Amino acid sequence: MRQFFGMSRNGNLEEAVSGLDNPQFIMLMSNNAQFETHVKALEKRYPGVPSIGCIGMSYDVSVVEEGVGVVAFLDGVNAAANVLEQVSVMPVKYIHRLEEDMRRINGTREDTVCIDFCAGNDACVLTTFNTVLRRRGIPLVGGTGDAGKVSANGRIYEDAVAYAIVQNQNGRVKTYKENIYRKLGNYRFIASDTDKENYVIGTLNGKSAKQVYKSILHVTDEEILTQTFQNPFGKINGDDTCIISIKEVRGDALACFRQVNDSDVLILLALGDYQAIVRRTIDNICRDFPRRSAVFSVNCLFRYKLFCERGYMDAYLEEMSELGSHAGLVGYGEHYNNRFVNQSMTCVVFE
């Protein structure tokens, strides 16, 4: 297979798809003002080609903050794209679509991946996906776009998740997740007074969540939202840690980008040696896949901001380009199999 990436910083779709012929699957990452126009124009130019899209920044060796980016797979891919609607209420109502696409593609855990662009309620969406994908062990990589809109096969949807089942006909696929944070101290918190619908943590160990965070890290209310770049919360999930970013301060509580429930056990994290961790991820991928056709990744918006603030973003993309054709989305939350994570990078590698 082969991966194509094209972009236009002024939103010219024809410029972005210049040189793209006979795609077998397309991903669109556009800006809010032009999203609808781009979705319709892309379907008109490549009628019937499976596609998904969202509003967000894209990248290969540089980031397209506005405008439009297009990623396409060709020369050896079998794909089906579709959508689950009403994700805030009952995405399982549309699960038959995913089941039918899985039957049609007939892939295995070795050669097939699900890629999704979500408009919200990520944890419920991933649970829904997992009920079908786990039967064949199909991995998943994806993320949340902006403005509550996604597209599938030339149509725009709100309150939905667009997905594609993608089979590599010439080799294996494998998903990866990168965590650039480590445990800070021996802090252990029991969450309570949570608001699951709005992702709010009221208290930690019986004390105001805001005050607990401030007293440990010696920050003001105004500094909390930038401090989370360096010190997010973490939730232990077996031998893995799910990162939980702080979204805003709400009185004495903290609203997050990921759901926290009463009695969840949280820890505090600290930024690690991210350059060494990125190097390790690249080395691991190269060891697992001596020959690589494509890498598609989702990087968290907070990672993007952190890397930009530290002057590392361009160097990061240059390092990732050592893998070959690397492209991706800057997301508002990352999906890795059945997990919704923050401040992470997830990716799928095609042999």
C-alpha positions as CSV (number, residue, x, y, z in Angstrom):
1,M,0.0,0.0,0.0
2,R,0.9,3.6,-0.2
3,Q,0.0,6.8,1.7
4,F,-0.6,10.2,0.2
5,F,-0.6,13.5,2.0
6,G,-1.6,16.8,0.4
7,M,-2.4,20.1,1.9
8,S,-3.3,23.7,1.2
9,R,-2.8,26.4,3.8
10,N,-5.4,28.7,2.2
11,G,-8.0,25.9,1.9
12,N,-7.7,25.2,-1.8
13,L,-8.9,21.5,-2.0
14,E,-7.7,21.1,-5.6
15,E,-4.2,22.1,-4.5
16,A,-4.4,19.6,-1.6
17,V,-5.4,16.6,-3.8
18,S,-3.1,17.5,-6.7
19,G,-1.4,14.3,-7.9
20,L,-3.9,12.0,-6.0
21,D,-5.3,9.4,-8.5
22,N,-7.3,6.3,-7.8
23,P,-7.4,6.5,-3.9
24,Q,-9.0,3.6,-2.1
25,F,-9.7,5.5,1.2
26,I,-9.5,9.2,2.0
27,M,-9.3,11.2,5.3
28,L,-10.2,14.9,5.2
29,M,-9.0,17.4,7.9
30,S,-10.4,20.8,7.3
31,N,-11.2,24.2,8.9
32,N,-14.7,25.0,10.3
33,A,-15.5,27.7,7.7
34,Q,-14.8,25.4,4.7
35,F,-15.6,22.0,6.0
36,E,-18.9,21.5,4.4
37,T,-17.6,22.8,1.0
38,H,-14.6,20.5,1.2
39,V,-16.7,17.5,2.1
40,K,-18.9,18.0,-0.9
41,A,-16.1,18.8,-3.3
42,L,-14.1,15.8,-2.2
43,E,-17.0,13.4,-2.9
44,K,-17.6,15.0,-6.3
45,R,-14.0,14.6,-7.2
46,Y,-13.7,11.0,-6.0
47,P,-17.3,9.6,-6.1
48,G,-17.8,6.4,-4.2
49,V,-14.4,6.3,-2.6
50,P,-14.8,5.5,1.2
51,S,-14.0,8.7,3.2
52,I,-14.1,10.1,6.6
53,G,-13.5,13.7,7.7
54,C,-13.4,16.1,10.6
55,I,-12.5,19.7,11.6
56,G,-8.9,19.9,12.8
57,M,-5.2,20.5,12.1
58,S,-3.2,18.0,10.1
59,Y,0.5,17.4,9.5
60,D,3.2,15.5,7.7
61,V,6.6,17.3,8.0
62,S,4.8,20.5,9.1
63,V,1.5,21.4,10.6
64,V,-1.4,22.8,8.7
65,E,-3.2,25.0,11.3
66,E,-5.8,26.4,8.9
67,G,-6.7,25.4,5.4
68,V,-7.1,21.7,4.5
69,G,-5.1,18.5,4.7
70,V,-5.9,15.2,2.9
71,V,-4.6,11.7,3.7
72,A,-5.3,8.9,1.3
73,F,-4.4,5.2,1.1
74,L,-4.0,3.5,-2.3
75,D,-2.3,0.6,-4.1
76,G,-3.4,-2.3,-1.9
77,V,-6.1,-1.2,0.6
78,N,-9.6,-2.6,1.1
79,A,-11.8,-0.1,3.1
80,A,-15.3,0.6,4.1
81,A,-16.4,3.9,5.7
82,N,-19.5,4.7,7.7
83,V,-21.0,6.5,10.7
84,L,-22.6,5.8,14.1
85,E,-25.1,8.5,14.9
86,Q,-26.6,9.8,18.2
87,V,-23.4,9.2,20.0
88,S,-24.5,11.3,23.0
89,V,-27.5,9.2,23.4
90,M,-27.3,5.7,21.9
91,P,-24.5,4.9,19.4
92,V,-25.2,1.2,19.8
93,K,-28.5,1.8,17.9
94,Y,-26.4,1.9,14.7
95,I,-24.0,-1.0,15.5
96,H,-25.4,-3.1,12.6
97,R,-23.5,-0.7,10.2
98,L,-20.2,-1.6,11.8
99,E,-21.1,-5.3,11.9
100,E,-21.9,-5.3,8.2
101,D,-18.7,-3.4,7.3
102,M,-16.7,-5.9,9.3
103,R,-18.3,-8.8,7.5
104,R,-17.7,-7.1,4.1
105,I,-14.0,-6.4,4.7
106,N,-13.4,-9.7,6.5
107,G,-10.1,-8.6,8.0
108,T,-8.0,-10.0,10.8
109,R,-6.1,-8.5,13.7
110,E,-2.9,-8.9,11.7
111,D,-3.9,-6.8,8.6
112,T,-6.9,-4.6,9.6
113,V,-7.5,-1.5,11.7
114,C,-10.4,0.8,12.5
115,I,-9.8,4.5,12.2
116,D,-12.3,6.9,13.7
117,F,-13.1,10.6,13.9
118,C,-15.4,11.4,16.7
119,A,-17.7,14.4,17.6
120,G,-18.0,13.6,21.3
121,N,-18.9,11.1,24.1
122,D,-15.8,9.3,23.3
123,A,-15.8,6.7,26.1
124,C,-19.3,5.5,25.2
125,V,-18.3,5.4,21.5
126,L,-15.3,3.3,22.2
127,T,-17.2,0.9,24.3
128,T,-19.7,0.5,21.5
129,F,-16.9,-0.1,18.9
130,N,-15.3,-2.6,21.2
131,T,-18.3,-4.8,21.3
132,V,-17.8,-5.6,17.6
133,L,-14.0,-5.1,17.1
134,R,-13.0,-7.4,20.0
135,R,-14.6,-10.4,18.3
136,R,-11.8,-10.4,15.7
137,G,-9.2,-8.5,17.8
138,I,-9.3,-5.6,15.3
139,P,-7.3,-2.6,16.8
140,L,-8.5,1.0,16.7
141,V,-6.9,4.4,16.4
142,G,-8.6,7.7,16.2
143,G,-9.5,11.0,17.8
144,T,-11.9,13.8,18.4
145,G,-12.3,16.6,15.9
146,D,-13.5,20.2,16.5
147,A,-17.0,21.8,16.3
148,G,-19.0,18.7,16.9
149,K,-19.0,17.7,13.2
150,V,-17.7,14.7,11.2
151,S,-18.2,13.5,7.7
152,A,-18.5,10.1,6.0
153,N,-18.8,9.3,2.3
154,G,-19.6,12.9,1.4
155,R,-22.2,13.6,4.1
156,I,-21.8,15.7,7.2
157,Y,-23.1,14.6,10.6
158,E,-23.4,16.1,14.0
159,D,-23.4,14.0,17.3
160,A,-21.8,11.2,15.4
161,V,-18.6,9.2,14.9
162,A,-17.2,8.5,11.4
163,Y,-15.1,5.4,11.1
164,A,-13.4,3.3,8.5
165,I,-12.4,-0.4,8.5
166,V,-9.1,-0.5,6.6
167,Q,-7.4,-3.7,5.5
168,N,-3.8,-3.7,4.3
169,Q,-3.7,-6.2,1.5
170,N,0.1,-6.3,1.4
171,G,1.1,-6.8,5.0
172,R,0.5,-6.3,8.7
173,V,-0.9,-3.4,10.7
174,K,-0.2,-2.5,14.4
175,T,-1.2,0.3,16.7
176,Y,0.9,2.1,19.2
177,K,0.3,4.6,22.0
178,E,3.0,7.0,23.3
179,N,2.9,8.4,26.9
180,I,5.5,11.1,27.7
181,Y,4.5,11.3,31.4
182,R,5.7,9.4,34.5
183,K,4.3,9.1,38.0
184,L,5.0,12.1,40.3
185,G,5.7,11.2,43.9
186,N,3.4,8.7,45.7
187,Y,0.2,10.7,45.5
188,R,-2.9,8.6,45.4
189,F,-6.4,10.2,45.1
190,I,-9.9,8.8,45.4
191,A,-12.2,10.9,43.3
192,S,-15.7,11.8,44.6
193,D,-18.4,14.4,44.0
194,T,-17.9,13.8,40.2
195,D,-20.2,14.9,37.4
196,K,-19.8,12.1,34.8
197,E,-21.7,14.0,32.1
198,N,-19.5,17.1,32.3
199,Y,-16.2,15.3,33.3
200,V,-15.9,17.2,36.6
201,I,-13.9,16.1,39.6
202,G,-15.4,17.7,42.8
203,T,-13.1,16.3,45.5
204,L,-10.0,14.3,45.9
205,N,-9.6,12.4,49.2
206,G,-12.4,14.4,50.5
207,K,-10.8,17.8,49.7
208,S,-11.5,20.3,47.0
209,A,-9.9,19.0,43.7
210,K,-8.7,22.5,42.8
211,Q,-7.1,23.1,46.2
212,V,-5.4,19.7,46.2
213,Y,-3.9,20.4,42.8
214,K,-2.8,23.9,43.7
215,S,-1.2,23.0,47.0
216,I,0.9,20.1,45.6
217,L,2.2,22.1,42.6
218,H,2.2,25.6,44.1
219,V,0.2,27.2,41.3
220,T,-2.6,29.8,41.2
221,D,-6.0,29.3,39.7
222,E,-4.9,31.0,36.5
223,E,-1.8,28.7,36.2
224,I,-3.7,25.4,36.5
225,L,-4.7,25.3,32.8
226,T,-1.1,25.6,31.6
227,Q,0.3,23.4,34.4
228,T,-1.7,20.5,33.2
229,F,0.7,20.4,30.2
230,Q,3.4,19.3,32.6
231,N,1.3,17.7,35.4
232,P,-2.0,16.0,34.3
233,F,-3.7,13.4,36.3
234,G,-3.4,9.7,35.5
235,K,-5.7,6.7,36.0
236,I,-4.1,3.3,36.3
237,N,-5.5,0.8,33.8
238,G,-3.8,-2.5,34.4
239,D,-0.2,-2.0,33.4
240,D,-1.1,1.2,31.5
241,T,-1.8,4.8,32.6
242,C,-4.6,6.8,31.0
243,I,-3.8,10.5,31.0
244,I,-6.5,12.9,32.2
245,S,-6.0,16.6,31.2
246,I,-7.6,19.5,33.1
247,K,-10.0,21.5,30.9
248,E,-11.1,24.3,33.2
249,V,-11.6,25.4,36.8
250,R,-15.2,25.3,38.0
251,G,-15.5,26.8,41.4
252,D,-13.6,24.5,43.7
253,A,-13.8,21.6,41.2
254,L,-11.8,20.7,38.1
255,A,-13.4,19.9,34.7
256,C,-11.4,17.5,32.6
257,F,-11.2,16.2,29.0
258,R,-11.9,12.6,30.1
259,Q,-14.6,11.2,32.3
260,V,-13.8,10.5,36.0
261,N,-16.2,8.5,38.2
262,D,-16.7,8.4,41.9
263,S,-14.2,6.1,43.6
264,D,-11.8,6.2,40.6
265,V,-8.2,6.1,41.8
266,L,-6.0,8.8,40.3
267,I,-2.3,9.7,40.5
268,L,-0.4,12.8,39.5
269,L,1.9,12.7,36.5
270,A,5.0,14.7,35.5
271,L,6.5,15.4,32.1
272,G,9.3,13.0,31.3
273,D,12.2,13.2,28.8
274,Y,9.8,13.4,25.8
275,Q,12.6,13.5,23.3
276,A,14.0,10.2,24.5
277,I,10.5,8.7,24.7
278,V,9.8,9.7,21.1
279,R,13.1,8.2,20.0
280,R,12.2,5.0,21.8
281,T,8.8,4.9,20.0
282,I,10.5,5.3,16.6
283,D,13.0,2.6,17.5
284,N,10.2,0.2,18.6
285,I,8.3,0.7,15.4
286,C,11.4,0.2,13.2
287,R,12.2,-3.0,15.1
288,D,8.6,-4.3,14.7
289,F,8.3,-3.1,11.0
290,P,11.6,-3.1,9.1
291,R,9.6,-2.2,6.1
292,R,6.9,0.4,6.5
293,S,4.3,1.7,3.9
294,A,2.6,4.3,6.1
295,V,2.2,5.7,9.6
296,F,-1.0,7.6,10.5
297,S,-1.0,9.2,13.9
298,V,-3.2,11.4,16.2
299,N,-1.4,13.8,18.4
300,C,-3.2,15.6,21.2
301,L,-3.7,19.3,21.0
302,F,-2.0,19.7,24.4
303,R,1.1,17.8,23.1
304,Y,1.1,20.1,20.1
305,K,1.0,23.2,22.3
306,L,3.6,21.8,24.6
307,F,6.0,20.9,21.8
308,C,5.4,24.3,20.1
309,E,6.1,26.2,23.4
310,R,9.4,24.2,23.7
311,G,10.4,24.7,20.1
312,Y,10.2,21.0,19.5
313,M,7.3,20.5,17.1
314,D,9.2,20.8,13.8
315,A,12.0,18.6,15.1
316,Y,9.4,16.0,16.3
317,L,7.8,15.8,12.9
318,E,11.2,15.6,11.2
319,E,12.1,12.7,13.5
320,M,8.8,10.9,12.8
321,S,9.4,11.3,9.1
322,E,12.3,8.9,9.5
323,L,9.6,6.2,9.6
324,G,8.8,7.0,6.0
325,S,5.4,8.4,5.0
326,H,4.0,9.8,8.3
327,A,0.9,12.0,8.5
328,G,-1.8,12.7,11.0
329,L,-4.4,14.7,12.9
330,V,-4.1,17.1,15.9
331,G,-7.0,15.8,18.0
332,Y,-8.9,16.9,21.1
333,G,-8.7,13.4,22.6
334,E,-7.0,10.2,21.4
335,H,-8.5,6.8,20.9
336,Y,-6.4,3.6,21.4
337,N,-8.4,0.4,21.0
338,N,-11.1,0.7,23.7
339,R,-9.4,3.5,25.6
340,F,-10.0,7.3,25.5
341,V,-6.8,9.1,26.5
342,N,-5.5,12.7,26.7
343,Q,-2.2,14.3,26.0
344,S,-1.0,11.2,24.1
345,M,0.0,10.1,20.6
346,T,-1.7,7.1,19.1
347,C,-0.8,5.7,15.7
348,V,-1.3,2.8,13.3
349,V,1.7,1.5,11.2
350,F,1.2,-0.3,7.9
351,E,3.8,-2.8,6.7
